[in-house]
Amino acid sequence: NSYILRIGAGNYQAEKFNSKNLTGLWRFNLYGSLNSMYPIWIANVGQYSLDDRYRYSPVPITPGLIFNTNLTSSNAIYGDGTRQHTLSLSGGPLLTLGTFSRRYFDFTQLAISGGATVKSGNSPFSFDRAVDLSNIGIGIKQQLVGPLLLSAGASLNIDAGSPYYGQLINSNVALSWQRRAYNFGIYYNSYSGVGGFRFSLNDFDFNGRGKPFKNIRNDVIAEKAFL
């Protein structure tokens, strides 16, 4: 289980809902999210060393089937007196095959999720108005060769009360180069028409396997003295 609790306040200037006109309002928000994972099947990966399993990932990949759930609550109050309160529940299986340690096609991940949201009130802004209150989504990640990873995903609106019922409400594809310490790649979201470049660094607070640099240096000096 993991959770996020966030409180925020700001004076926003953004588009009104269903309008291109800008409006400026204060927004106070309390947000909480609880993620839970329920293992259904976990594979035995004793034949793989940790060094192999860390080759292309900052965390070791373990094949298995996990059921994920997410419970989210968001409560926002705006400067004009309007409010929007939402409670969302989503969940679905995550299947992982392979350990991402070999050179070709050694990692496949398939996720399916569905969710529903109940809300009270509406945001005056377009960027945080809760719409598409029920959806189902699918995502896949596939190692091609070495650290080259292809991922894609899409979500379908299944909210019968929405004018966009039965339509895709999100779709994306990404090609990334992933290593233990960093990853970078390009992505494109065909639903929003937005693409770009992503780059991230990992393990700033690493405290796992390995020796500190000063100890490695002392070991080398001792080895040279012995030789």
N, C-alpha and C positions, 0 to 999 in steps of 0.2 A: 504494500500500500504506500502511496505517496500523495501529498496534498500541497495545494498552493492557496494562500490567503493574501489578498491584495486590496489595499485601500488607496484611492486616488482622488485628486481634485484638480480641476484645471478650467481655464477659460478658453473655450474652443470656438474657432470660426470655421464652419464647415457647411456643406450643402444641406439644405432642407430635404426632408423625405419627399420623393417624387417632384423635385424641383432642382433647377440649376442655380437658384439664388442662394447666396451665402447668408448665414445667420450666426450671430455670436452669442453664446450662452455659457454660463458656468455649468459644470457637470461634476457631480459627486458620485463616486462609484465604490461599492463594496462587492468583491468578487471572491468566490471560493470554489475550489475544484478538488475532487477526491478521485484518484485513479487506483484501481485494484486489479491484480492479476491472479487468476486461478489456474494453476498447472493441471492439465489433463493427462499429458504424456510428455516425458522428458527422456531423451535418448542418452545412452551411455557413450561418452566420448573419451573414455580412458585411453584409447589407442593414440590419441592426438596429444602432443605436448602443448603446454601453454604458449610457448614461443610461436608455434605454428598458428594457433588460434588467435594470436594477437597481430598476425602479419598485416592484415588489412582492416583491422577494427580496434578502436580503443577499449572495447570490452570483448571478452571471449564469446563467440557465437555457439549456442547450444541448440541442436535440433529438438523440436518438440511442438506440442500443440497447447496453446494457452488461451483461456477465455478472458478477455479484457473488459472491464466496465469503467464508466466515467459518470460521476454525478457532479453537476455544476449548478451553482446559484449565482445570479447577478442581480444586483439592486442598484438602480441609478436614479438620481434626483437632479432635475435641471433647473436653471435659473428662472424659467418662466412658470415654475410650479408643476410641470408635468413630471410623471414618473414612469419607469419601466422596470418590472420585476419578472425574472424568468427563472425557471427550474428545469434543467435538462438531464435526461438519463439516456445513455447510449452504451452499446456493448456488442461484442462479437468475437469470433475466433481468430487467432493468429497462428498460422502454420509456418514453421521454419524447417527447411531441409538443407542439409550440408553444414559445414563449419566455417566456410569462407577462408580456408587455409590452403587449398590447392589452386592450381593455375587456371583451370577452366571449369565453369558451370558448377561450382561447389557451394553455391549459396542461392537459395530461392526462398522468398518470403511472400506469403499470400495472406491478406487481411480482408475480412468482410465485417461490416458493422452497420447497425441500424440504430436510430435514435429518435426521440420525440421530446418536444419542449412545450411546457405550459407557460403562459405569460399573463401579466396584468399590466395594462397601460401600454403606451407607445412612446418611443423616443421621437423627439422632433427632428433629430438628425438622420441623415441617410446612412452614415457609416456604421452605426450601431443599432439600427432598428432591427428587432427580431422578426424575421420572416422565414418562410420555408421551415415550418415547425416540425415536420417529420421528413426523414430522409434515410436512404440506404446507400452505402458506399462500398467500393472495392478498391484495393490497392495491391500492387505487386512490385517486388524488387528482385532483380536477377543479375548475378555476376556474369559478365561476358568473358573477360580474360584478365587475369591478374587483379589489380585494384579497380578495374573499369566496371562501373555499376549502372544498370539501366533501371529506372523506376517510373511507374505511371499510376494514376489513380483517377477515379471519377465518382461523383455523387449524383443520385437521382432523387428528385423531389417526389415524395409520396404523400404530401399534405393535401388531402382532398379539398380543403377550403382555400387553397392557393390558386391564383390564376396561372401559375407555372407548374401545375400538377402534371407529372409524367415527363418533365423536362430535366435535362442535365443542369445542375446548379453549380457544378465545379468540375474541372477536368485539368489535369496537368501531366507533364512528362519531363523527366530530368535525366541527364547523363553526367555522372560524377566520377572523379578519381579519388578513391578513398584509401588512406593509409592510417596507421595507428595514431600518428601524431597530428595529422591534418587531413582535410579533404576540401576539394574544390570542384565546381561543375557549373553547368549551364542548365536553365530550366525555362519552360514556357507553359503558361496557363492559357489554353485556348478559349476558356469561358470568359475570362476578363481581358484577354488580348495582351497580357503582360508577360514579359520574359526578362531574363537577367542572368547575372553571375553570382554564385555564392562561394564563400571561402570561410573556413573555420579552423581553429586550432584546438587541440585537445590536451588533457593531462596537465594543466597548470598546477593542480593540487595532487599530482601523482604520488602515492606512497606505497606502491605495491612492490613487485619483484624487482630485483636489481640492486646494485650498490651505488652509493653516492660517488660523485666524480672524485672527491678527495681520497676516498678509500681505494678506488681503482688506481689512482696515481701512486699511492703508497705501495700497492701490490706490485705495480710495474717496477718501481724502484727496488723493492726487495728482491724481485725476480732477477733483475740485472745484477744486483750485488751478489746473489747466489751464483749466477753464471760466471 
